[in-house]
Amino acid sequence: MYIIITEKQKNFIHRLVFLTKLRQKSNFEKDYVKFFLKEVVDLIRLSNGHQFDYVAASGSLGYDGTGWWFKKILNWLIKPKLFIAVGKTVTRFKEKGNFRWWNPLGCVKFLRGPNGLLDFIGVINAVALRNPGIEWLVKKVGPKISRKKLKLIASVYFKSETEMLEIAEMLNGMDLVAVEVNISCSNILASPFWHGPEAIVQNCRELKKVLRHPIILKISVEHEVEQFLPQLRGVVEAISINSVRWRLIFPKKKSPLARFGGGGVSGKVTQPIVWPFIMDIVRQTRIPVIGSAIWDYGDMAAVRRMGAKAVSFGSVFMPYPWRPASFVKKEMEKKK
């Protein structure tokens, strides 16, 4: 009689047998095993050889991952090189959005907790898809990536097949870690191009045919993932999660950004919605998910227990720019 086991079970058995022999091993061999164990911790490994476990979410460190101009003076605290950065989402053509340089907090607000003036639990923003367009990204950021050897995930949004093909062609000329396809911006009406699970599956499959980079799909907690994620295995290589519409977090409270439609909420306050969604994704598919809503040090371990393969820092950079780097360094020390 034969017993059929999965590849995952087989690897686990091999590691278990290997580790049971530790007591009789030399220090050299123990050090080798320690290194081996460190290598098998959860990471997101892409088909092009890139791997990562710490992510700076879309837009948190600008378009190129080196930080916005007003954050660069804090880069000694932020330490951008600790993260794989996702650039701010760009579209086929320039978008005006809602941000105005003369009133930077007009479409961004901090959410305070119950423990005083400096106790923040999240951020609400209605910046929307303000960006200079894909041609600007290719022209200005593309050469910088090669020159400075930056590790960048480009984030894009498109609303037609023509835009998809044009953006893919331009991105193919850039040296990127991956491309994040944002289909769920909380501050705009969803394009009919992405309406329904069939459209999502079809569009991702078509994009994979023309894009040379791995695809990361950025979705919303409002998506019914069981209807399309199982069909995207082998097409999409990771899943990221967008901010949450105000009405889902505060259904009976008026948003301070109501004039922009309410805005998207991110941070600690979204954990009761985002974290169950992470577990739902893990149940529905083996596509690795990037855990988000990280606010405190313990949140990294929490999302990994849920099944996340990497952790993403986003809005926490705004009120507490030093936290992500300090969390990562602390965890890296523990892994040694």
VOPAGU-2260 file (C-alpha; in pm, 1 decimal, decimal comma):
REM VOPAGU-2260
SITE   aa  ch    i         X         Y         Z
SITE  MET   A    0       0,0       0,0       0,0
SITE  TYR   A    1     129,3     347,0     -89,3
SITE  ILE   A    2      75,1     669,6     102,9
SITE  ILE   A    3      61,2     984,8    -107,5
SITE  ILE   A    4     194,9    1300,2      58,2
SITE  THR   A    5     223,1    1654,1     -69,8
SITE  GLU   A    6     552,1    1824,6    -147,9
SITE  LYS   A    7     501,5    2052,6     153,2
SITE  GLN   A    8     456,4    1752,1     383,8
SITE  LYS   A    9     762,7    1585,1     231,5
SITE  ASN   A   10     980,4    1891,3     297,3
SITE  PHE   A   11     853,7    1910,9     654,5
SITE  ILE   A   12     941,9    1545,0     717,7
SITE  HIS   A   13    1290,4    1595,8     576,1
SITE  ARG   A   14    1350,1    1894,9     802,2
SITE  LEU   A   15    1216,4    1707,4    1103,8
SITE  VAL   A   16    1446,7    1409,4    1045,5
SITE  PHE   A   17    1738,3    1644,7     987,8
SITE  LEU   A   18    1677,0    1834,5    1311,8
SITE  THR   A   19    1639,6    1523,7    1530,2
SITE  LYS   A   20    2010,6    1451,4    1469,6
SITE  LEU   A   21    2123,7    1783,0    1618,2
SITE  ARG   A   22    2227,7    1649,1    1957,7
SITE  GLN   A   23    2521,0    1457,1    1814,9
SITE  LYS   A   24    2637,5    1725,5    1574,7
SITE  SER   A   25    2940,5    1953,6    1595,2
SITE  ASN   A   26    2913,5    2330,2    1645,5
SITE  PHE   A   27    2989,2    2382,1    1278,5
SITE  GLU   A   28    2697,4    2164,9    1176,5
SITE  LYS   A   29    2469,9    2334,7    1430,8
SITE  ASP   A   30    2559,5    2671,1    1281,5
SITE  TYR   A   31    2479,1    2531,0     938,2
SITE  VAL   A   32    2138,0    2415,9    1059,1
SITE  LYS   A   33    2072,6    2757,6    1214,9
SITE  PHE   A   34    2147,8    2915,9     877,6
SITE  PHE   A   35    1926,4    2657,8     707,0
SITE  LEU   A   36    1636,5    2739,5     937,1
SITE  LYS   A   37    1679,1    3111,4     880,2
SITE  GLU   A   38    1653,5    3054,1     507,7
SITE  VAL   A   39    1324,8    2862,8     530,5
SITE  VAL   A   40    1136,6    3131,5     724,1
SITE  ASP   A   41     845,0    3282,0     538,2
SITE  LEU   A   42     936,7    3511,8     251,1
SITE  ILE   A   43     777,3    3601,6     -75,8
SITE  ARG   A   44     985,8    3454,8    -354,7
SITE  LEU   A   45     912,9    3572,8    -707,4
SITE  SER   A   46     973,0    3388,9   -1031,2
SITE  ASN   A   47    1249,9    3632,6   -1130,4
SITE  GLY   A   48    1458,0    3546,0    -822,5
SITE  HIS   A   49    1368,9    3845,6    -606,7
SITE  GLN   A   50    1252,2    3778,2    -252,2
SITE  PHE   A   51    1134,0    4001,7      28,3
SITE  ASP   A   52     969,4    4005,9     368,2
SITE  TYR   A   53     954,2    4379,4     449,0
SITE  VAL   A   54     760,7    4612,7     220,8
SITE  ALA   A   55     706,5    4988,7     216,1
SITE  ALA   A   56     350,8    5014,9      85,0
SITE  SER   A   57     251,1    5202,2    -227,7
SITE  GLY   A   58     340,8    5569,4    -209,6
SITE  SER   A   59     485,2    5567,0     142,7
SITE  LEU   A   60     836,7    5628,4       5,2
SITE  GLY   A   61     748,9    5818,5    -310,1
SITE  TYR   A   62     762,3    5705,1    -670,8
SITE  ASP   A   63    1112,5    5559,6    -656,1
SITE  GLY   A   64    1130,9    5421,9    -301,0
SITE  THR   A   65    1384,1    5676,4    -174,3
SITE  GLY   A   66    1123,1    5889,3       3,8
SITE  TRP   A   67     923,0    6202,8     -66,8
SITE  TRP   A   68    1124,9    6524,1     -59,2
SITE  PHE   A   69     984,6    6620,6     281,8
SITE  LYS   A   70    1067,7    6274,9     420,5
SITE  LYS   A   71    1422,7    6256,4     291,4
SITE  ILE   A   72    1540,4    6472,3     579,6
SITE  LEU   A   73    1419,2    6185,9     801,9
SITE  ASN   A   74    1578,5    5906,5     599,7
SITE  TRP   A   75    1827,9    5846,6     879,6
SITE  LEU   A   76    1521,8    5736,9    1078,0
SITE  ILE   A   77    1319,9    5577,9     796,0
SITE  LYS   A   78    1611,2    5379,4     644,8
SITE  PRO   A   79    1448,9    5306,2     304,8
SITE  LYS   A   80    1704,4    5036,8     216,8
SITE  LEU   A   81    1551,6    4803,0     475,2
SITE  PHE   A   82    1240,7    4766,3     259,2
SITE  ILE   A   83    1130,7    4664,9     -85,0
SITE  ALA   A   84     940,4    4978,9    -180,0
SITE  VAL   A   85     619,4    4998,8    -380,8
SITE  GLY   A   86     601,2    5325,0    -573,5
SITE  LYS   A   87     294,6    5544,2    -569,7
SITE  THR   A   88      38,4    5424,5    -820,9
SITE  VAL   A   89      71,4    5573,2   -1168,3
SITE  THR   A   90    -177,9    5574,1   -1454,4
SITE  ARG   A   91    -143,4    5586,8   -1831,2
SITE  PHE   A   92    -182,8    5964,5   -1833,0
SITE  LYS   A   93    -135,5    6237,1   -1575,7
SITE  GLU   A   94    -407,6    6258,7   -1309,0
SITE  LYS   A   95    -478,3    6568,8   -1102,8
SITE  GLY   A   96    -630,5    6393,6    -800,5
SITE  ASN   A   97    -721,1    6586,3    -485,2
SITE  PHE   A   98    -383,2    6675,9    -334,5
SITE  ARG   A   99    -279,3    7042,4    -347,1
SITE  TRP   A  100      71,1    7145,3    -245,7
SITE  TRP   A  101     -52,5    7464,8     -76,6
SITE  ASN   A  102    -283,8    7260,4     147,5
SITE  PRO   A  103    -111,1    6921,9     202,5
SITE  LEU   A  104    -342,2    6816,8     486,1
SITE  GLY   A  105    -655,2    6910,8     295,7
SITE  CYS   A  106    -707,3    6552,5     180,8
SITE  VAL   A  107    -512,8    6369,0     453,8
SITE  LYS   A  108    -615,1    6344,5     819,7
SITE  PHE   A  109    -472,2    6159,5    1118,5
SITE  LEU   A  110    -708,2    5952,8    1332,6
SITE  ARG   A  111    -647,9    5989,7    1705,2
SITE  GLY   A  112    -695,0    5721,3    1966,6
SITE  PRO   A  113    -820,8    5756,4    2324,4
SITE  ASN   A  114    -480,5    5807,4    2491,2
SITE  GLY   A  115    -394,4    6167,0    2422,3
SITE  LEU   A  116    -297,5    6415,1    2154,9
SITE  LEU   A  117     -11,3    6209,5    2009,4
SITE  ASP   A  118    -191,5    5875,2    2016,6
SITE  PHE   A  119    -268,1    5799,5    1651,9
SITE  ILE   A  120    -450,7    5486,8    1535,7
SITE  GLY   A  121    -463,9    5545,6    1162,3
SITE  VAL   A  122    -477,8    5778,9     866,7
SITE  ILE   A  123    -755,5    5873,9     627,3
SITE  ASN   A  124    -663,9    6002,4     284,0
SITE  ALA   A  125    -842,1    6110,7     -32,1
SITE  VAL   A  126    -533,2    6186,3    -240,6
SITE  ALA   A  127    -683,5    5963,2    -510,8
SITE  LEU   A  128    -469,1    5872,1    -810,1
SITE  ARG   A  129    -281,7    6199,2    -840,6
SITE  ASN   A  130      31,6    6118,0   -1042,6
SITE  PRO   A  131     240,8    6241,7   -1338,1
SITE  GLY   A  132     167,5    5941,7   -1562,7
SITE  ILE   A  133     356,8    5632,3   -1674,4
SITE  GLU   A  134     574,5    5811,8   -1931,2
SITE  TRP   A  135     714,3    6033,5   -1655,0
SITE  LEU   A  136     788,2    5726,5   -1442,4
SITE  VAL   A  137     975,5    5555,0   -1723,7
SITE  LYS   A  138    1171,1    5867,2   -1814,1
SITE  LYS   A  139    1256,8    5995,3   -1464,7
SITE  VAL   A  140    1257,4    5690,3   -1239,6
SITE  GLY   A  141    1369,6    5421,0   -1485,1
SITE  PRO   A  142    1729,1    5547,5   -1525,4
SITE  LYS   A  143    1756,0    5612,7   -1150,8
SITE  ILE   A  144    1671,5    5248,3   -1075,3
SITE  SER   A  145    1956,1    5126,7   -1293,8
SITE  ARG   A  146    2201,5    5393,5   -1182,4
SITE  LYS   A  147    2140,9    5356,2    -808,2
SITE  LYS   A  148    2044,6    4986,2    -819,3
SITE  LEU   A  149    1713,8    5053,9    -648,2
SITE  LYS   A  150    1474,8    4769,9    -567,4
SITE  LEU   A  151    1135,4    4896,6    -668,1
SITE  ILE   A  152     791,0    4752,9    -726,7
SITE  ALA   A  153     599,8    4979,0    -965,0
SITE  SER   A  154     229,8    5025,9    -890,9
SITE  VAL   A  155      -7,4    5091,3   -1180,5
SITE  TYR   A  156    -375,8    5139,0   -1251,9
SITE  PHE   A  157    -537,0    5110,9   -1594,0
SITE  LYS   A  158    -896,9    5110,6   -1709,9
SITE  SER   A  159    -887,4    4961,5   -2058,3
SITE  GLU   A  160    -705,8    4695,5   -2257,7
SITE  THR   A  161    -529,5    4961,4   -2462,3
SITE  GLU   A  162    -394,0    5128,6   -2148,2
SITE  MET   A  163    -288,2    4790,0   -2010,5
SITE  LEU   A  164     -88,0    4703,1   -2321,1
SITE  GLU   A  165      76,3    5045,5   -2343,9
SITE  ILE   A  166     171,6    5047,4   -1974,9
SITE  ALA   A  167     306,7    4691,7   -1992,9
SITE  GLU   A  168     524,0    4776,6   -2292,2
SITE  MET   A  169     675,2    5075,3   -2112,8
SITE  LEU   A  170     728,5    4888,4   -1785,7
SITE  ASN   A  171     909,2    4609,8   -1969,7
SITE  GLY   A  172    1193,1    4853,5   -2029,1
SITE  MET   A  173    1240,9    4914,6   -1655,6
SITE  ASP   A  174    1447,8    4705,9   -1413,9
SITE  LEU   A  175    1177,4    4629,7   -1157,5
SITE  VAL   A  176    1128,1    4375,7    -881,3
SITE  ALA   A  177     761,4    4337,3    -977,0
SITE  VAL   A  178     452,9    4530,4   -1084,9
SITE  GLU   A  179     164,4    4587,6    -847,2
SITE  VAL   A  180    -167,6    4616,9   -1030,2
SITE  ASN   A  181    -401,1    4834,7    -826,1
SITE  ILE   A  182    -762,3    4744,7    -905,8
SITE  SER   A  183    -919,1    4885,9    -591,0
SITE  CYS   A  184    -839,5    5249,4    -510,8
SITE  SER   A  185   -1067,1    5359,8    -225,2
SITE  ASN   A  186   -1092,0    5713,8    -360,8
SITE  ILE   A  187   -1224,4    5652,9    -710,3
SITE  LEU   A  188   -1510,3    5467,8    -872,8
SITE  ALA   A  189   -1400,8    5124,4    -989,8
SITE  SER   A  190   -1354,6    5102,4   -1365,3
SITE  PRO   A  191   -1592,1    4869,7   -1553,5
SITE  PHE   A  192   -1274,6    4711,3   -1689,9
SITE  TRP   A  193   -1225,9    4545,7   -1348,2
SITE  HIS   A  194   -1591,5    4479,4   -1272,5
SITE  GLY   A  195   -1661,4    4120,6   -1173,3
SITE  PRO   A  196   -1441,5    3816,4   -1103,5
SITE  GLU   A  197   -1433,9    3706,3   -1467,5
SITE  ALA   A  198   -1290,5    4042,4   -1575,2
SITE  ILE   A  199   -1024,2    4031,4   -1302,0
SITE  VAL   A  200    -911,1    3682,3   -1401,3
SITE  GLN   A  201    -914,4    3757,4   -1773,8
SITE  ASN   A  202    -729,8    4088,9   -1741,8
SITE  CYS   A  203    -458,0    3942,3   -1517,4
SITE  ARG   A  204    -405,4    3653,3   -1758,3
SITE  GLU   A  205    -378,6    3888,6   -2053,4
SITE  LEU   A  206    -136,9    4113,2   -1864,6
SITE  LYS   A  207      88,7    3819,7   -1779,2
SITE  LYS   A  208     122,9    3743,4   -2151,2
SITE  VAL   A  209     271,9    4084,7   -2227,8
SITE  LEU   A  210     446,3    4184,1   -1902,9
SITE  ARG   A  211     792,8    4045,8   -1829,0
SITE  HIS   A  212     773,8    4126,1   -1456,7
SITE  PRO   A  213     594,9    3929,3   -1181,9
SITE  ILE   A  214     244,9    4055,3   -1099,7
SITE  ILE   A  215     126,9    4156,7    -753,1
SITE  LEU   A  216    -249,3    4212,8    -735,5
SITE  LYS   A  217    -372,4    4486,3    -504,0
SITE  ILE   A  218    -727,8    4416,3    -393,6
SITE  SER   A  219    -987,4    4549,5    -151,4
SITE  VAL   A  220   -1154,2    4393,6     151,9
SITE  GLU   A  221   -1474,5    4436,4     -47,9
SITE  HIS   A  222   -1365,7    4183,0    -308,3
SITE  GLU   A  223   -1513,3    3833,6    -290,7
SITE  VAL   A  224   -1179,9    3660,1    -326,7
SITE  GLU   A  225   -1316,0    3308,0    -348,5
SITE  GLN   A  226   -1458,9    3397,0    -688,7
SITE  PHE   A  227   -1129,2    3476,4    -858,9
SITE  LEU   A  228    -812,4    3418,1    -652,4
SITE  PRO   A  229    -806,7    3036,6    -690,7
SITE  GLN   A  230    -804,2    3090,0   -1068,0
SITE  LEU   A  231    -505,1    3323,3   -1054,3
SITE  ARG   A  232    -248,0    3083,1    -915,3
SITE  GLY   A  233      44,2    3082,4   -1154,7
SITE  VAL   A  234     -64,2    3421,4   -1289,1
SITE  VAL   A  235     -39,6    3647,5    -984,6
SITE  GLU   A  236     261,2    3595,7    -755,5
SITE  ALA   A  237     148,7    3792,2    -448,3
SITE  ILE   A  238    -152,2    3975,2    -306,3
SITE  SER   A  239    -149,7    4317,8    -140,3
SITE  ILE   A  240    -441,3    4494,4      27,7
SITE  ASN   A  241    -565,7    4848,5     -22,5
SITE  SER   A  242    -697,2    5097,6     230,7
SITE  VAL   A  243   -1055,1    5055,7     353,2
SITE  ARG   A  244   -1339,8    5287,8     263,8
SITE  TRP   A  245   -1445,9    5514,3     549,1
SITE  ARG   A  246   -1802,4    5382,3     555,3
SITE  LEU   A  247   -1681,5    5030,6     631,5
SITE  ILE   A  248   -1487,6    5145,7     936,7
SITE  PHE   A  249   -1727,3    5414,3    1059,4
SITE  PRO   A  250   -2069,7    5338,7     907,5
SITE  LYS   A  251   -2254,0    5588,3    1130,8
SITE  LYS   A  252   -1996,8    5866,0    1142,4
SITE  LYS   A  253   -1938,5    6141,2     889,0
SITE  SER   A  254   -1593,5    6146,3     736,7
SITE  PRO   A  255   -1378,8    6461,2     772,4
SITE  LEU   A  256   -1310,8    6411,4     401,7
SITE  ALA   A  257   -1675,4    6366,9     305,5
SITE  ARG   A  258   -1642,5    6624,8      28,3
SITE  PHE   A  259   -1407,2    6379,0    -146,9
SITE  GLY   A  260   -1637,9    6083,8     -99,7
SITE  GLY   A  261   -1514,2    5977,0     243,0
SITE  GLY   A  262   -1158,6    5866,7     175,6
SITE  GLY   A  263    -966,3    5549,7     245,8
SITE  VAL   A  264    -867,0    5450,3     600,1
SITE  SER   A  265    -546,3    5266,0     686,7
SITE  GLY   A  266    -356,0    5176,4    1001,1
SITE  LYS   A  267    -436,8    5013,4    1334,1
SITE  VAL   A  268    -804,0    5107,8    1321,6
SITE  THR   A  269    -853,7    4883,3    1016,7
SITE  GLN   A  270    -717,3    4566,8    1176,2
SITE  PRO   A  271   -1061,3    4423,1    1271,6
SITE  ILE   A  272   -1151,1    4424,4     901,0
SITE  VAL   A  273    -816,8    4374,6     725,4
SITE  TRP   A  274    -682,8    4089,6     936,8
SITE  PRO   A  275    -983,9    3855,5     893,7
SITE  PHE   A  276    -956,8    3934,1     521,5
SITE  ILE   A  277    -593,1    3817,1     524,5
SITE  MET   A  278    -700,9    3487,6     680,1
SITE  ASP   A  279    -974,9    3454,0     419,0
SITE  ILE   A  280    -720,8    3500,3     138,2
SITE  VAL   A  281    -494,7    3236,3     291,9
SITE  ARG   A  282    -787,5    2993,2     308,1
SITE  GLN   A  283    -884,9    3054,7     -53,4
SITE  THR   A  284    -549,4    3034,6    -229,8
SITE  ARG   A  285    -180,3    2952,1    -198,2
SITE  ILE   A  286     -81,3    3281,7    -359,7
SITE  PRO   A  287     127,3    3453,2     -89,3
SITE  VAL   A  288     -30,5    3753,9      79,8
SITE  ILE   A  289     146,8    4064,9     208,7
SITE  GLY   A  290      16,8    4138,4     558,9
SITE  SER   A  291     -85,6    4497,9     620,8
SITE  ALA   A  292    -228,7    4729,5     891,7
SITE  ILE   A  293     103,8    4700,1    1078,3
SITE  TRP   A  294     115,9    4958,1    1355,3
SITE  ASP   A  295     293,4    4803,2    1655,6
SITE  TYR   A  296     588,1    4563,1    1677,0
SITE  GLY   A  297     372,2    4263,4    1768,4
SITE  ASP   A  298     157,8    4314,3    1458,5
SITE  MET   A  299     427,6    4159,5    1237,9
SITE  ALA   A  300     414,4    3827,4    1421,3
SITE  ALA   A  301      35,0    3848,9    1430,9
SITE  VAL   A  302      -9,9    3870,0    1053,1
SITE  ARG   A  303     245,5    3594,2     997,2
SITE  ARG   A  304      46,2    3366,7    1226,0
SITE  MET   A  305    -248,9    3441,1    1000,1
SITE  GLY   A  306     -48,9    3311,4     705,2
SITE  ALA   A  307     102,7    3629,5     557,2
SITE  LYS   A  308     442,5    3574,3     392,9
SITE  ALA   A  309     561,0    3936,7     415,2
SITE  VAL   A  310     465,5    4249,0     608,4
SITE  SER   A  311     383,9    4590,6     470,2
SITE  PHE   A  312     428,3    4929,4     636,1
SITE  GLY   A  313     218,8    5213,6     500,5
SITE  SER   A  314      42,0    5490,2     686,2
SITE  VAL   A  315     243,6    5425,7    1003,9
SITE  PHE   A  316     529,5    5611,9     830,4
SITE  MET   A  317     329,2    5935,3     860,0
SITE  PRO   A  318     276,4    5984,9    1236,2
SITE  TYR   A  319     560,7    5753,7    1342,2
SITE  PRO   A  320     828,2    5754,2    1066,2
SITE  TRP   A  321    1083,4    5575,3    1286,5
SITE  ARG   A  322     866,3    5275,7    1374,2
SITE  PRO   A  323     899,0    5054,6    1063,4
SITE  ALA   A  324    1280,0    5062,4    1062,3
SITE  SER   A  325    1300,4    5003,6    1436,7
SITE  PHE   A  326    1058,9    4708,8    1410,2
SITE  VAL   A  327    1250,9    4551,3    1122,5
SITE  LYS   A  328    1589,1    4591,4    1291,7
SITE  LYS   A  329    1452,9    4445,5    1614,6
SITE  GLU   A  330    1311,8    4143,6    1434,7
SITE  MET   A  331    1629,1    4093,9    1231,3
SITE  GLU   A  332    1831,7    4089,1    1553,1
SITE  LYS   A  333    1606,7    3817,3    1691,4
SITE  LYS   A  334    1658,5    3605,1    1380,8
SITE  LYS   A  335    2036,9    3600,5    1420,8
